[in-house]
Amino acid sequence: MTFTIRPFAGEFAALVQLLTAINPQPMTAEQLEAAHSRFPADAPRRRMVAVAEDGALIGYANTSHTTTMKPGLFWVTLVTAPLARRQGVATALLADLAPWVRANGGTAIETGVPDDDALALAFAAARGCRVRSTQITSSLSVPAFDESPWAGVVDQVERTGIHFFRLSERQGEETLHKLYELYKITDLDTPGYAGVATENYPSYEQWYDDLFDDDRVLPEGLIIATDGDRFIGCTIVQKEGDEGALYTEYTGVLREYRGRQIGLALKLLSVRFAKQYGAPYMTTRNDSTNRSMLAINNKMGYAKTSGRSWLTKDL
């Protein structure tokens, strides 16, 4: 197969087709372009594509590093169109990005591939990549969910002095800043987290733009748990696609409040919201090392739909 490697020129519609062929997910060209535009302008990033003779995009590599990542670590998105696999496309893209990563101070790269993609895993292993952990995607049928096995859980938690409210009930800068601080603490304490020290965590402005810079987040589905004035847990629900489905973007509880069914109560409240919303199903993603959250999901009836292996390689 004859192809050319060149810089990405903003062909977001073609890129969406390529990405969804590899990892189907609800996405539009506008959403992808908006996500790319939010990348810090001063951070190193290289985006290259492989183009067939007929002009079709058959491969894509996005390599980048931000201050929120470990020093020297670069994230790599590397995909090849199904019909172009085993044709040297991924090898050519990798050969282009590796020198660039080194030239920009990179000492390691990390990427993610479906855990059932034997060809991609073999390709990575042959090039010295190792599996760090696996991200599990699971789904829950909202109409079929029966809360009766956990009847009274939310009330029991509230009787201990914990209260729950929706972001739509208490919006404002103070609430959002407190939510950010809670998110930062619990995110850094999440099993499988591959970030850096607290001082290098995304700023409030970056966090806000990433989470709220589109219409996916639903204020009625963003539920916060409090102990007095202190924010101690939250779950964040987003719209996913055009079919009314919902995605649990994040659920976290401060370490000293774990083991008190607060996380379970938050999840139950989010499903109540999903029923009111009319969602056909909810999805979520968890690291394979996050056993406590996976246990909650399993109890509630979430079923694994796919997995993604996180791979890392020292350069």
PEFENLIN-V429205 format. One record per pair of residues at least 24 apart in sequence whose C-alpha atoms are under 7 Angstrom apart, sorted by the first residue. I is the first residue (numbers start at 1). J is the second residue. If there is no record, write none. Layout:
i = <I I>
j = <J J>
//
This chain:
i = <1 2 2 3 3 3 3 4 4 4 5 5 5 5 6 6 6 7 7 7 8 8 8 14 18 26 26 27 50 58 59 61 67 68 68 68 68 68 69 69 70 70 72 72 72 72 73 73 73 73 74 74 74 74 75 75 75 76 76 76 77 107 107 108 108 108 109 109 109 110 110 110 111 111 111 112 112 112 112 113 113 113 114 114 114 115 115 115 128 129 129 129 130 130 130 131 131 131 131 132 132 132 133 133 133 133 134 134 134 134 134 134 135 135 135 135 135 135 135 136 136 136 136 136 136 136 136 137 137 137 137 137 137 137 137 138 138 138 138 138 138 138 138 139 139 139 139 139 139 139 139 140 140 140 140 140 140 141 141 141 142 142 142 142 142 142 142 143 143 153 154 157 157 161 162 162 162 163 163 163 164 164 164 164 165 165 165 166 166 166 166 166 166 167 167 167 167 168 168 178 179 180 182 182 186 186 186 191 191 192 192 192 221 221 223 234 235 244 244 245 245 245 245 246 246 246 246 247 247 247 248 248 249 264>
j = <87 52 53 50 51 52 53 50 51 52 48 49 50 51 48 49 50 47 48 49 47 48 49 57 81 240 241 241 89 84 89 93 200 195 196 200 201 202 195 196 195 196 105 106 107 108 106 107 108 109 106 108 109 110 109 110 111 109 110 111 111 314 315 313 314 315 312 313 314 311 312 313 310 311 312 308 309 310 311 308 309 310 307 308 309 307 308 309 313 311 312 313 311 312 313 309 310 311 312 310 311 312 287 288 309 310 287 288 307 308 309 310 285 286 287 288 307 308 309 285 286 287 288 304 306 307 308 283 284 285 286 304 305 306 307 283 284 285 302 303 304 305 306 281 282 283 284 302 303 304 305 281 282 283 301 302 303 280 281 282 271 274 275 279 280 281 282 275 280 265 265 261 262 227 225 226 227 225 226 227 223 224 225 226 223 224 225 219 220 221 222 223 224 219 220 222 223 219 220 231 231 204 231 232 252 253 254 289 290 287 289 290 270 273 266 266 266 279 280 279 280 281 282 279 281 282 283 282 283 284 283 284 284 296>
//
